[in-house]
Amino acid sequence: MARPDGSCEFAGRADDQVKINGYRIEIAEVESALRTAPGIGDLVVVPTTSRIGERMLVAFYTAPEGAADGLHERLAAHARTALPAFMVPGRFVGVPLLPLSPSGKTDKRALAEQLR
């Protein structure tokens, strides 16, 4: 963003691309591949920092009523076949509902806070 004095101010990335373990990963691409797994209601992928300080992806998902049995394992297996290894989330977390921000978008910060 340009300032009146001609200097530029960096406002961050406009997309959801993150760098993890030296790879640039497009979050929407991971979400798109995981949403094709059978039994998934809704899904969002959030970049977080693990307990040992490493950057990783976490997939939060919902399941339709009665479809949650074994979904975690099926989703992880689907991820390993549909995505390159560096794009597979390190964790898969089932939640009853994805939290929403006041603007109606998925509250990724609230999801990341659940892991702490």
Secondary structure as GFF3:
##gff-version 3
##sequence-region A 1 116
A	DSSP	beta_strand	17	20	.	.	.	ID=ss1
A	DSSP	beta_strand	23	26	.	.	.	ID=ss2
A	DSSP	alpha_helix	27	35	.	.	.	ID=ss3
A	DSSP	beta_strand	43	49	.	.	.	ID=ss4
A	DSSP	beta_strand	55	61	.	.	.	ID=ss5
A	DSSP	alpha_helix	71	82	.	.	.	ID=ss6
A	DSSP	three_ten_helix	85	87	.	.	.	ID=ss7
A	DSSP	beta_strand	91	94	.	.	.	ID=ss8
A	DSSP	alpha_helix	108	114	.	.	.	ID=ss9
###
